[in-house]
Each structure stands twice: as C-alpha cells, then as structure tokens.
C-alpha cells in the first residue's frame, strides 16, 4: 500500500525548483551529513542513459514511471548506482547499493535499494523502495513529499536502510531546509580526492589504535577534538600517499616534514605508520615526551629561508601552521636559488654589485599539504580585500594563488574533521619544466615583493634575504585572553559597565524587587570606556567581549548583547554540546560575591544558596590545583 508523508515550504519560498535538486544532491552524494552511521557513498557505477534501469524488474519500473505495467516511462530520466559505506563494517563481503533515478519532468527522485553478493548476484529490496517528490499543492504553495511503496514489510537496520519514521521525521525536514537555503557551495565536496571506502576503513583502524591518547592527554586543550582531528588528518594523508604510490607503481613510503607541528600527534601517527619524517615547532609541548624516540620532534623557530629547505623530503605539511601557511608552497617549490638572481629580483642589489653565490636545494618533486586556519600573509596578518566573499573563502583563494604562482597544479579538498576550517590545499605537480627554474624563481620573487609593498604598514618590508621581514612567533606563548590585564583595570571596567546597565530601568515582573537593569550591545558598552582602556583591550584576543565573558559572575553575554546575570535563573552550562560538570565542593566560596559587595540590593540569592562568598568570613582557599592565585586580588 502506497504511503505518503508531506512537509510544506514557506509561502514566500523563491528557491524552487532549483533548491529541490540542490537539496536532493546533498542526500545523494553526502548522506553521511544526516545519517551519522554512514561514512559516505561511492558513485562507482555512474552509468549513461537508462542502463541502470535495466537492473530493475518490470513491476518496479512500472511503479517508478507511474505509467502502467508496460514499463515505459517519461523522459528525461537519469540514473546511476551508489554504494553505501558504513562507518563500521556490518555487511561483510556484500555491498548495499541503490539505483538512484532522477525524473526531471516529474520533479522527483527515486531510490531502489539492492544487495550485491561477492559473486555479483543482485537482490532488489522491493519493500524499501521510496521516492522524494516536489509538488505544487496550491497556487504558489509547494510541498515536499515522501512516497513509500510499502509500509508493512519495510525493513530497517539503521544504516543503509533507515527507519521509515526517520525518513519522514528527520530527512524530509532537513531536505526542506536545504532547499530553502539553496546556497551554492564555494568549496569541494568532502573527501573528493580520495576513495571514501578506503578512507573509512583506515580511519576506523587508526581511531581504535590511538583512541587511548584521549585518556592520557596532558595538554590543556580538548583531548577528544585534537586526537580525533589529527587521526582524521593522518588518515587523509596516509590514503592520499597510498594512492600516489599506486599511481606511480612504487613501494617506498613517502617522507615528510610537519612545519609548526604543535602537539606532534600527527607526526607521531605518520611515523608509527612507517613514514620517515619529523615535526618542527617553535615551542615544545608536554606531550612530546610521551611519544618515544621514534617520533622525531624538533624545537626551533622556523624562518622560511635557506636554512629551512628540505632537499630529501617528499612532502611538506602545514596543519594549522598559521604564519607559515603562505610560505609552505614556496618552500616546497624552490629548487635551485642563485641569491644574486633573487636579491636582484627583490631590488636589493645595485647594478654591478657582487654577492656571495649561494645555492639552496629543495627536491624537484617536493609536494605540499596545507590546512589553513588563522589568516596570515607573508609578513603579517592577512588584510581583507574582497567584501563579496567570506573571510575564509578569500583566504583560501589567496593560498591557492600563492600555490599557483609558486608553480603548482593546485588541488582543493574538504576534510572530515570536527572543525569549521576544513579545506586543504595540495600541490602535487609543477606547472613548469626544470629548465625554467630561474624564470619560476623570478616570478615567485615578484609576487612576494608585491605582497611586501601591500604590507608596509605592518613593518613587513624586507631589507635582506627573501625571508627578512618574516616574524616567527615567540617561543613563549603570550597570554592574550584578558587574564593578564591588571586587576584594577578589569574591576574598573566591570563596575562601570554594571552601573550603566543597572541605571537602565526595565520592568521585569518575574524579577520581584531585585533590579536587573537593561541591556546594551558590545559596541554601546565600548562607548562607555575611555580610549586608553579600549587600546589595551584591543591587544587582547576578543577584546572587550572576552573581558565581559571572563566575568560571567556579573554579566551574561549572548549574541553580542550584555546584561546583568540573575543567578536565580541559572541553568547548567553546556560545553561542546555536553552539560558542563557541576562545580566540585573545592571550588565553592573561593571568590567573593560581586553582587553582595556592589549591587545596591545585594545578591539575589541567600548566602547558603550562592556559590560565591558573602563576606570575608565565608571566603576560603580553593582545593583545586593552581586556583588559589585567583584569591590574591580580593
């Protein structure tokens, strides 16, 4: 019996019907974005014309076409086969597949699941056939419909075969949302350069192998995010390199250098998997000592000059390499450098001058991989130039330009990592011959010179070699989260902002007689402060907003709006989607209550209910390590 489910579009939706096909393509090509038990799909059997339809029985064809029992259908139809790749292999040697049929005239797409055995015998799952259709129900009113061929015999395993209720209650609304948004993608599809099945199997193996790192992570960073992110990046590189060896029919594992390696986990995984290489970073991390002697990590400030070219290295890696990111394609590309030519190209030698001839060599086949995060130019912070693009898109385009000028055929891909900055760039082949190296070097010099001129205001004009003017980060990490500001400055800002908010009378029946005041946007708060204070805050990451959020005892900052916090409304805070753990007894009453001391009506909570100290007699030392320093200010 045919079953139909429906969701309706907003009356003023202007993205249809194009938005419908855009949304459907997400479900076809990237079902893992909603079905979290899938790693993805492979369209390994994309076929021409109606060839895929010949796989189907006549009664199925009749239902798909809606034209009768003769199996004829309207045109145009397009069809192909996709193979499901589950995150955990539950199907053994069998393959779960679907024939996907697009009916362009009928504005619907149909899915016919079938199973293929190791002997390539096909079994169609007739009871699980369904279609998604765009319908115009009234004048100007559109609906999205899910049609199911049968209800009673529907089979679900929760992976390749979702529950019918999930299709109707989760997938259908998600498709509607995508269709309404209908934003053209600026970046490539996830894992577009790799075989997804091979990636999935490798990732599961590495995840099982290195998941124990989460429990022993000694850094202050989130262990789950950093461990699984580096596992995913390592997986990407290992599969990429495996495909590269197969392409060139070689067995020797690629060597690498990770520039700005940070915690070194990526280096550790790649080395453990047999690839010779090392990581270099300006600052040693505590976790380095846990890896053992087979993981080579070097503490050194990296300057992109003649001392940091790697003639024996196959791949240079820049994983969130910050100020080094734009230099890595150039470091990988440079092969032979006569510094008379380079200094001349940079305008640093007068006519007839002589200089020591120095040759720096980097492998003529050196490749690179960068995963940009923070936005840096060659000699300072990257300055935006195109307001029509997002800052991230503009920066990715800049790094691609650097790669192109450096002489690489440049590829982009999107990694599957828990980060909003997921686009990587790869340079695998040169665009010029070895005999053209002098010309290529001259072009790179000219490009860097043009960027230097644009960065003059940042003090980035070089006065010597090609790296002069580059500023590596300090060995000691500067704390710039407003925590190092003087206590007098912070207390003065907090008091001034709180007084301004309390001076704004707003009726709030639920507050009783306790005064909560009004609200201001962060820009309005900034107008309350003197210029010398704002200048100091500008040097901190996040500036004024960070200071206000640090003082969460007093302020509630949401969506750029600041208001006085009422602790009677306090709800459990969430961190990365999980509820923040309740305060331990050792953290209670270790700081004075600001409201008890400064609010005209005192704290809205009774002393025994407040986690902060009401009066010095309640104040006590924290039993949490490193926390007693906070009390020295009170």
Secondary structure, DSSP 8 states (H G I E B T S, - for coil): --EEEEEE--TT--STTHHHHHHHHHHHH-GGGT-TTEEEEEEEEE-STTGGGGGS-HHHHHHHHTS-TT----S-EEEEEEEEEESS--STT-EEEEEEEEETTTTEEEEEEEEE-TT--EEE-GGG-EEEEEEEEETTEEEEEEEES-STT----SSSS--HHHIIIIIHHHHHHHHHH----SS--BTTTS-HHHHHHHHHHHHHHHTTHHHH--SSS-HHHHHHHHHHHHHHHHHHHHHHHHHHT--S---EEEET-TT-HHHHHHHHTT--EEEEESS--GGGGGT-TTSEEEE----SSGGG--TT-SEEEEES-GGGHHHHHHHHH--B--HHHHHHHTT-S-TT--------B--TT-EEEEE--S-EETTEE-----TTS-HHHHHHHHHHHHHHHHTEEEEEEE--SSSS--EEEEEEEESS-GGGHHHHHHHHHHHHHHHHHHTGGGT---SSSTTTT-----SS----SSTTS-HHHHHHHHHHHHHHHHTS----GGGTT-----EEEHHHHHTTS-HHHHHHHHTSTTHHHHHHHHTTTTEEEETTEEEE--GGG----EETTEE-----GGGTT-SB-HHHHHSTT--SS-TTT-SSBSSTTT-----STT-GGGGGG-
